[in-house]
Amino acid sequence: MNTLSVVIPALNEASNLPEVMASVPMAELAEMGWRTEVVVVDNASTDGTADVARSLGARVVSQPERGYGNAYQAGFEAATGDVIATGDADCTYPFDALPDLLRTLVDRDVEFMTTDRLRRENRDAMKSSHYVANHALSALSRSLFRNGLRDSQSGMWIFRRYVWHGIDVRSSGMAFSQEIKNAATRAGFRFLEVPIEYRVRGGEVKLKALPDGMGNLRQLFSHRLRRSEDASAAVVPAQSYEAV
């Protein structure tokens, strides 16, 4: 049987977790032959996020050092599945699309699959300032890394667990999202970008636009200049997939 870990970082998302957990289609995944665990990484929440996650059947990992990247690093190290899927605990990402996404991963023999939220039909789910900033950062990322990815900031990825152990990802904060994509493509793993539905966020927005945006800019340039074992790997331009 195939094994899947759904890793979800969570900072004060107790009110959103029931809807998020209910959207993971456990029965359908089991029928497809996937044994699935949900790993919620509690990133020093103060609203009982961990207790809610446990009550809903998730395995909870504690990461007391706050930061988006810190949470994911803890979650990936704890994950047991051969495939890892990710998404935020704020109701924006379509976990109900996992069966189709996994079929694409398998059928297309992909090692790292990321998702594109920056489509016209998703425009109303994102603040105008965030929409513009996401496009700008993605354009700069494409220019620096030449991997063709249209949405460098998307937080939903599906990848083989061994990819994580084959890349060098250092960001502790929001820049983790762009870094893991650029590291995976730079290392030469087979990759694909697919469109997804993006939904209106539930609860409080955690993103700090200016400091997070500046941090992402700094990370892009430092990563591009980084000398590492994968720096000379050939990068195949990203494939696009118009229907999931």
N, C-alpha and C positions, 0 to 999 in steps of 0.2 A: 504493500500500500504506500502511496505517496504521502509525505508528511509536510504540513504547512504550519508556519508560525505567523500569526497576524500580530505585529508589534505596534502598539499605540502609545505614544507619549502623552501624559496627561498632567496638567497643572490646574488644579481647582476646576475640574470638569465633572463634578458629581452630578450636576443636573442634566448634563448631556449624555452621560454614559448609558443610561437605559436605552435611549434611542439608538446610539451607536452600536451597542452590543446586539440589539435586536436586528440590526441591519446586516450582521454577518450571517450568511445563509448556511449554517452548520449542516442542516439536513441535506441540502442539495450538494454541498461539497462532499459529504460522506457518500452519497449515491454515486458521485463521480470517482470515488476511490481515494479521497483525500482525508487523512486523519488530521484534524485541525485543533490547534491550541490558540487561545487569545492571550497575549502577554501585554498587560497594561503596566507601563512604567510610571510610577507615582513620583513626580518630580518636586517633592517637598510641598505637597498640597496642604492646605489648612481647612478644607471643607469636607473632609471625609471621603475624598475620591477613592482611596485605597479600599475602604470598607465597602463602598458601593460596588466597586469592580469585583471584589471577591464574592459578594452576594449574587452577582450576575454570572458567576462561573469563570471569571478570568483568573489567570495566574498573575499575581502582582509582584513586580520587582521594584524595590525602592532605590531611587537615585536622589540622595539628599542634596547633591550639588546641582543647583538649577542651571538650566540651559537646554535648548532643543537638541543640540548635538550630544551633550552629556547623557540625556535621557535615551537617545537612540543607541549610543555605544553600550550602555548598560543592558538595554533590551536585546540587542543583537548578540551580546555575549551569553545571555540567558536563553536565547531561542534554541529549540531543539529540532525544528523542522528542516528538511532538506531545501525547502523554498521558504523565503521570507516575504511577506507582504506588509506594507505600511500604510498609515493614514492617520490623520489627526483625530482627536477626541472631541471635535467641535461641530460634528454633523455635516461638514462640508464635503467629505470624500465618499464616493459611492461603494461602500463595502459590498453592497448587494450585486455589484458587477464582477466580483471576484471569480465566479465560475467562468464567465466569458474571457476574462483576462488570463486566467490560468490555461484555458484552452489555447489561446493565442501564444502564450509562453511555450507550451509544449509543441504545438503544431508548427510554429516558426523556428523552433530550436533556438530560443533566445536565452541568454545568460543573465542579462540585466535589462529590464523593461521599465521605462518611466512613462509618465502620463502628461498630457497637454490639456491644461484648463483654459488656456487663453484663446478661446473660440467665441465667436459672436453670440452664440446661444447662451453662453455663461456670463455674459457681460454684466447683468444685473445682480449677480451674486457677489460681486466684489466692489469695494469702494473705488471711485474713479482714480484717486491718487495711487492706490495699490495696483490697479490695473495698468496704469502708465508706468509705474516703477517696475513692475514685473516684466513688461515688454522691454524696457530699457536695459535692465540687468540681463535679460535673456539674449538680447542683441549683442551686448558686450561679451557675454560668455561665448556665444557662437563665434564671434570674431577672434577671441583669444584661443579657443580650443578647437575650432573648426570641426565640430561634431554634428552640426546641423540641428541641435535640439531647440525646439521652439519655445519651450517653457522650462527654463533652468531652475525655477523656484518651486515647482510642484512637489508636494509632500507625499505623493502616492507612488510607490515603486514596488515591483515584484521581481525578485532575483534569486538565483541559486545561492545557497548559504556560503559556498566556497568563494564566491566573489568577494564577500566581506573580508575574508582572510587573505585575499590577494591584492588589496589596495591599501593605500596610505591616506587615511582621512583623519584630520586633526581638529576640525572646528568644534568648539564647544557650544556654539549658539546657532542662530538661524542660518548662517552660511553653510552649515552641514549639508543642507539640501542640494545646493549647487555643487558642493565639493564632491559628494559621493557620485553624482552623475559624471562629472568631469574626470574623476579618478578612474571610474569603471571604463569609460570610453577611451581614456588615455592609455589604460593598461591593455587594451586590445580585446576586451570581452565582447562577444556578440550582443548587440544592443538594438533596441527598438523603442520608438516613442508612439504611443497610441492616444487618441482623444478620449476624454472622459467627461461626464457631467460634473459640474461643480455647483455646490448648493450653498444657500445662505447660512451663515454661521449662527450657531446658537450660543447665547451668553456673551460674556465679555471678551472683547478682542485683546489678545496678548501681544500682538505685534507692535513694536515701537518703531514707527516708520523711519525716522531720521537716523537714530543710532544703528538700527539693524541694517538699513540701506548702506550706510557708510561702512559698516563692518563687512558687508557682502562685497563692496567694491574693493576694499583692502585685500580680502581673501582671494578674489579673482586674480589680482595681479601677483600676489605672493605665490599662489599655486602655479600660475603660468611660469614663473621664474624658478620654481623649485627644481632642484636637481634630485632625481630619484631613479630607481631602477626601471620604472615604467615610462620614463620621459621620452625614450626613443621608440616606443611601441607605435606601430602603424595604427591610425585611427580610420575606421571605415565610416563614411558619412551615415548619419542616422537614417534608418528607414522610417517611413510614416505609414500609418495604417488607418484608413478612413472610417472603419466601422468596427466596433467592438461588440 
